[in-house]
Amino acid sequence: MSTVAPSDPAAARGISRRTQSEIYRAGISGTKPLVPVDSAALEAAAGKALSAEAFAYIAGGAGAERTVAANREAFGRWQIWPRPLRDVSTRDLSIEFLGRTRPTPFLLAPLGVMEMAHAEADLAVARAAASLGIPYTLSNQASFPMEQVRDAAPAGARLFQLYWSASDELNASLLRRAEASGCEAIVVTLDTHLLGWRTRDLDLAYLPFTRGMGIAQYTSDPVFQQLVRERARAAPSSDAPAVKITPKAVAAGVTIARKGRALTGAGLRDSLRSPLPRAAVETFLDVFSTPALTWDDLAKAREWTTLPIILKGIVHPDDAARAMDAGVDGIWISNHGGRQIDQSVPTLAVLPEIAERVGGRVPIVFDSGVRQGSDAAIALALGATAVAIGRPYAYGLGIAGEPGVSEVLRNLLAELDITLGLSGGTRIADLDRSTLREVPSQRARA
């Protein structure tokens, strides 16, 4: 099966022509796209489709959300040169990444708790990504165990994101499972050793993990299961902090019990009586991350897996240089989509300098603020090897499930393809600094 175009007269002209053809032909019968094509309209539609808690968790950022805005505004510093009268009739979006040719320069960033957007969560996302040949970075906070995601899309390419927990034995177990389940690389996320000050979630007093959501990688892990059993034996449920009994508290308890069935091996009734589901939540909250993590600790990952290791959460150029000295296999420039530090440095602002320091020795993955195919073109032109898509695919999932994810990714690829051709390029490698014009700053103009 083609990863970018089916048997269609427009297919030979690229995914952009095919996508336009599909949409306009369907429009003759009055059928519109499942999800809005415009990025702002896509977010607004997701806001209507999702619960208030789900939309806050996915769309929100840290503090006053100035970093979320800065990530977007950074793209405004750059303009793309139109270059006509070049033969761009055939365009190739493929790249080389982790030793393999990929049909597109996209990855899917790891997004946790996708069950908040759709019941099929990671399974739907994995199938959509596989249909387009896009590697999916499976979140450590997934709603389904990595083995189930593998089985849902066995032909799909996957990476595994590790949140470095306080238990090295658990970290090692997760990486062993990732390697055994066919993941191609480990993405160690560095910037969440402390949970960001996420005002939307705080205003709603809602953290999904306290309801047992988004911890399927843990409850399916033998090391974590043992930690839970030890906790339950040491601290009976009667010793747990008191919770005011309200309808919402009862609903949360049912959700915790349902999610804890992986530990109890029993039905909902018996899981409600068992101390294990609640102990699982408490154990997770204790071990999720460690603020004591240092550069020296990263060497342990080499003992736990033979897979390539990519460091995610690099923003400072000096950290990129130190990562290179540590011998990592890739650098992922990210400020967590603005979810960790308010008024953080926007990622696009540092991409050129980091790319210069890396000098092509390892791949650079870029995320934070990408909403359009033209955004991806700018990032690629400034030195990214691959561009990771985050919130847009979650919005598509919330609006229309797996088909919604597929349409979002298709639209981003189509716009990238058009941007490449209209800027005079036929290959992703043609996108470089000469493709762009930097907008003079207000200070320089003054």
MOWOMO-V344210 format. One record per backbone hydrogen bond with DSSP energy under -0.5 kcal/mol. CO is the residue of the C=O (numbers start at 0). NH is the residue of the N-H. Records with the same first field share a line. If there is no record, write none. Layout:
CO: NH  NH
This chain:
5: 7
7: 10  11
9: 12
10: 13
13: 17
14: 18
15: 19
16: 20
17: 21
18: 22
19: 23
20: 24
21: 25
22: 26
23: 27
24: 27  28
25: 28  30
26: 29
29: 31
37: 41
38: 42
39: 43
40: 44
41: 45
42: 46
43: 47
44: 48
45: 49
50: 54
51: 55
52: 56
53: 57
54: 58
55: 59
60: 198
61: 64
64: 68
65: 69
66: 70
67: 71
68: 72
69: 73
70: 74
71: 74
72: 75
73: 76
74: 77
76: 438
78: 436
85: 87
91: 427
94: 96  101
96: 99
99: 96  101
101: 94
104: 386
105: 134
106: 108  388
107: 136
112: 115
113: 116  117
117: 120
119: 122  123
120: 123  124
121: 125
122: 126
123: 127
124: 128
125: 129
126: 130
127: 131
128: 131  133
129: 132
132: 134
134: 107  136
135: 137  158
137: 160
138: 141
140: 112
141: 215  216
144: 147  148
145: 149
146: 150
147: 151
148: 152
150: 153
152: 155
156: 135
157: 183
158: 137
159: 186
160: 162
161: 163  188
162: 164
163: 289
165: 167
166: 170
167: 171
168: 172
169: 173
170: 174
171: 175
172: 176
173: 177
174: 178
175: 179
176: 180
177: 182
178: 181
183: 307
184: 159
185: 187  309
186: 161  188
187: 189  311
188: 163
189: 192
195: 197
196: 62  198
197: 201
198: 202
199: 203
200: 204  205
201: 204
206: 209
207: 210  212
208: 211
211: 214
214: 217  218
215: 219
217: 220
220: 224
221: 225
222: 226
223: 227
224: 228
225: 229
226: 230
227: 231
228: 232
229: 233
230: 234
235: 238
236: 239
243: 245
245: 249
246: 250
247: 251
248: 252
249: 253
250: 254
251: 255
252: 256
253: 257
254: 258
255: 259
257: 260
258: 261
259: 262  263
260: 264
266: 270
267: 271
268: 272
269: 273
274: 278
275: 279
276: 280
277: 281
278: 282
279: 283
280: 284
281: 285
282: 286
283: 287
286: 165
289: 292
293: 296  297
294: 297
295: 298
296: 299
297: 300  301
298: 301  302
299: 302  303
300: 304
307: 185
308: 328  329
309: 187  311
310: 331
311: 189
313: 333
315: 318  319
316: 320
317: 321
318: 322
319: 323
320: 324
321: 325
322: 327
323: 326
328: 362
329: 310
330: 332  364
331: 312  313  333
332: 366
334: 337  339
335: 338
337: 61
339: 196
340: 343
345: 348  349
346: 349  350
347: 351
349: 353
350: 354
351: 355
352: 356
353: 357
354: 358
357: 360
362: 330  364
363: 384  385
364: 332
365: 387
368: 370
371: 375
372: 376
373: 377
374: 378
375: 379
376: 380
377: 381
378: 383
379: 382
385: 365
386: 106
388: 108
389: 392  393
390: 394
391: 395
392: 396
393: 397
394: 398
395: 399
396: 400
399: 402  403
400: 404
401: 405
402: 406
403: 407
404: 408
405: 409
406: 410
407: 411
408: 412
409: 413
410: 414
411: 415
412: 416
413: 417
414: 418
415: 419
416: 420
417: 421
418: 422
419: 424
420: 423
421: 82
425: 91
426: 429
427: 430
429: 431
431: 434
432: 435
434: 80
436: 78
440: 444
441: 445
